[in-house]
Amino acid sequence: MNVFFQKVEHKSNSKILTFIRVFMIIGMTFFLFMAIFNHLDLYYLMWVFLLAAVLSLVDIIVSLINKADKNVVVLEIGYAFIWIFMLVLYVLI
């Protein structure tokens, strides 16, 4: 059963990080709805990619503060690189 699920000790975030996380998710949904309502305007999608990249960077900082396992930190760094790569590709294209 541990093939698909791994046991991760999750420590709670501080209130300010939780507020930042909720604020960024609300911003991402707002920009996504704005992109949809403006006939899939790609300018708003750039902001969604940017907020997702920053949210991944916040996750890395939280993992480093909580002294998470090395594999978890490397995985979150990989997610952050993916979002940053998508943002750079979007801006260049």
N, C-alpha and C positions, 0 to 999 in steps of 0.2 A: 504494500500500500504506500510505502514511502517513495515509490518510483515517481509519482506525479506531484506529491506534496512533501514539502520539507518543513521541519519544525524550525520556526524562526522566533527568537525571543524579541518581541517588539516592545520597546520602551516608549512611553508617552512623550509627545512633543510639548514644548512650552506653549503657552497661550498665544504669544506673538507669532510663532511659526504656524500655529493652527489658523490664526486670523489671516496671515499672508496667504496660506494655502487656499482657504475658502475664497478670499478676495480674488485670487488669480483664477480659480476655477469659474467663478461668476463672470469675470472678465472674458475668459475664453468662450463661455457659452454666449455671452453678449455679442462678441465679435463673430462667432459662428452664425448666429441668427442674423446679424447685419449682413454678412456675406450672402446668406440665402435670400434674404428679402431684397437685396440689391442685385439680383440676377447673377449670383455667384461671383461677386466682385472679388478679385484676387488680392486687393489691398488689405482687406479684412482678414483673409486667410494668412497673410504674412504675420499679422499680430497674433493669431492663434499659434502659429509655429514659434514665435518669439516667446510667448508666455509659457508654452510647453517646455521650451529649452530652459527658461529661467526656473520653472518648477522642478525640473530634473536637477538643476544645480543646487536648489534648496534641499532636495532629497539627499544629495551627496553630502552637503554640510551637516544635515541631521544625522546621517549615518556615521560621519566622522566624529561628531559630538558624542553620540551614543556608543562609540567604540564597537561598531558592528563587525561582523566577520569580514575577512578580506574578500571573500567571494561576493558578498552582498555589495560591498563598495565598488568592486570592479564591474559588477553587473549594472549598477546605477550610473557609473561613469560611461559605460557603453551606451546606455539609453540616452544620456545627455549628449554624447557625440552624435548619435543618430539624429536627434532633434536639431542640433546645431548644424549638422550637415544638410538636413532638409531645408533649414532656413537659409543657409548660404546658397544652396542650389536655387531656391526660389528667388532670392534677391538677384543672383547673377543671370537668371533666365528671364 
